[in-house]
Amino acid sequence: MEREDVLAKVTEIARDVFDDEELELTDETVAADVDGWDSLTHLSLMNEIEIEFDIKFEMKEVQALGNVGELVNVILSRIS
Protein backbone atom coordinates (compact mmCIF):
# COMPACT_ATOMS: atom_id res chain seq x y z
CA MET A 1 0.00 0.00 0.00
CA GLU A 2 1.35 3.41 -0.97
CA ARG A 3 1.59 6.41 1.35
CA GLU A 4 -1.16 8.24 -0.53
CA ASP A 5 -3.46 5.23 -0.12
CA VAL A 6 -2.87 5.14 3.64
CA LEU A 7 -3.53 8.87 3.96
CA ALA A 8 -6.72 8.51 1.91
CA LYS A 9 -7.93 5.64 4.12
CA VAL A 10 -7.09 7.56 7.32
CA THR A 11 -9.00 10.56 5.93
CA GLU A 12 -11.99 8.33 5.16
CA ILE A 13 -11.93 6.92 8.70
CA ALA A 14 -11.58 10.42 10.19
CA ARG A 15 -14.57 11.64 8.17
CA ASP A 16 -16.66 8.89 9.76
CA VAL A 17 -15.34 9.46 13.29
CA PHE A 18 -15.77 13.24 13.13
CA ASP A 19 -18.96 13.02 11.05
CA ASP A 20 -17.56 15.50 8.52
CA GLU A 21 -17.61 14.48 4.86
CA GLU A 22 -15.69 17.64 3.91
CA LEU A 23 -12.72 16.86 6.18
CA GLU A 24 -9.38 16.84 4.37
CA LEU A 25 -6.27 15.60 6.17
CA THR A 26 -2.71 16.33 5.14
CA ASP A 27 0.61 15.22 6.61
CA GLU A 28 0.73 18.53 8.51
CA THR A 29 -2.76 18.26 10.05
CA VAL A 30 -2.80 18.33 13.86
CA ALA A 31 -5.70 17.72 16.25
CA ALA A 32 -6.20 21.46 16.81
CA ASP A 33 -6.96 21.83 13.08
CA VAL A 34 -10.05 19.60 13.28
CA ASP A 35 -13.27 20.63 15.03
CA GLY A 36 -14.19 18.11 17.69
CA TRP A 37 -10.82 16.36 17.84
CA ASP A 38 -10.50 15.78 21.56
CA SER A 39 -9.18 12.91 23.66
CA LEU A 40 -12.31 10.79 23.22
CA THR A 41 -12.51 11.17 19.47
CA HIS A 42 -8.76 10.56 19.30
CA LEU A 43 -9.27 7.18 20.98
CA SER A 44 -12.12 6.39 18.58
CA LEU A 45 -10.00 7.36 15.60
CA MET A 46 -7.05 5.22 16.73
CA ASN A 47 -9.38 2.28 17.39
CA GLU A 48 -10.95 2.50 13.93
CA ILE A 49 -7.50 2.75 12.32
CA GLU A 50 -6.34 -0.32 14.25
CA ILE A 51 -9.35 -2.25 13.00
CA GLU A 52 -9.02 -1.09 9.38
CA PHE A 53 -5.29 -1.82 9.08
CA ASP A 54 -5.28 -4.82 11.45
CA ILE A 55 -2.58 -3.31 13.65
CA LYS A 56 -2.23 -2.45 17.33
CA PHE A 57 -0.66 0.81 18.49
CA GLU A 58 1.45 1.04 21.60
CA MET A 59 0.47 3.84 23.97
CA LYS A 60 3.88 5.50 23.65
CA GLU A 61 3.46 5.61 19.85
CA VAL A 62 0.08 7.29 20.12
CA GLN A 63 1.37 9.82 22.65
CA ALA A 64 4.38 10.66 20.47
CA LEU A 65 2.35 11.44 17.33
CA GLY A 66 2.66 15.09 16.38
CA ASN A 67 0.60 15.16 13.19
CA VAL A 68 -1.19 13.00 10.65
CA GLY A 69 2.01 12.47 8.65
CA GLU A 70 3.65 10.81 11.65
CA LEU A 71 0.55 8.62 12.07
CA VAL A 72 0.78 7.56 8.43
CA ASN A 73 4.47 6.72 8.93
CA VAL A 74 3.65 4.45 11.87
CA ILE A 75 0.90 2.71 9.90
CA LEU A 76 3.22 2.19 6.93
CA SER A 77 5.91 0.72 9.17
CA ARG A 78 3.41 -1.78 10.53
CA ILE A 79 1.82 -2.92 7.29
CA SER A 80 4.94 -3.20 5.14
N, C-alpha and C positions, 0 to 999 in steps of 0.2 A: 504494500500500500504506500502510495506517495504522500509526501507532506501535505500537499494541497487537498488530497482526499481525506486525510485525518482532520485537517482544519475544517473542511466542509461538514464532516460528520459531527464534530464537536459543536459547530455552529447550529446544526440541525437539532442536536440534543438540547443545547442552550435555549433555542427558540421554544421548545416544548416546556422546559423547566420554568422559564421566565414568562411563558405565555405571551410571546412577542414575535410574531411572524416577520417583522421588519428588522429584527436584530441581526447585525453584521459584526462578526468578530474578526479581529486581525491579530497578528503576533503581538502587537503592542497593547492590546486591550487589557485593562486591569478591572478589578471588581468595581471600583469607584465609577467606571465609565458606563456601567449597566444599572438602570433603575431596578431596584429590588434585589440586587445581589448582596445578600447578607450571609451570616454564618449558616443559617438553616438552608437557604437555597444553594449555598456552596456545597453543603453535604449532599443535597439531592442531586446536584450536578455531577459531583464526583461519583456517586453511586450509579447513576445512569451511564456514565462513561465506563465505569468498571464492567457493568453488564454488557454494554454494546461491544466493547473490545475484548471481553473475557480476560480482564487483568485485575489485579488487586494492588492498590496504592498502599504504601507505607505512610504512617502519619507524618514522619519527618519530611517525606517528599511533598506531601500536600502543603505542609506549613512553609516549605521553602519556595513554593511557586510564586513568582513575581508577576507573571503575565500569562496570557494564553499561549504565546510562543513557547514558553518554558513547559507548559502543560503538554503541548503537542510533542515537544522533544522527549518527554518522559514516556508518552504513549508510544512513540516510534521506537524507542529503545526497548520497550517491552514486547512489541509485536513483530520485531524484525529478527 
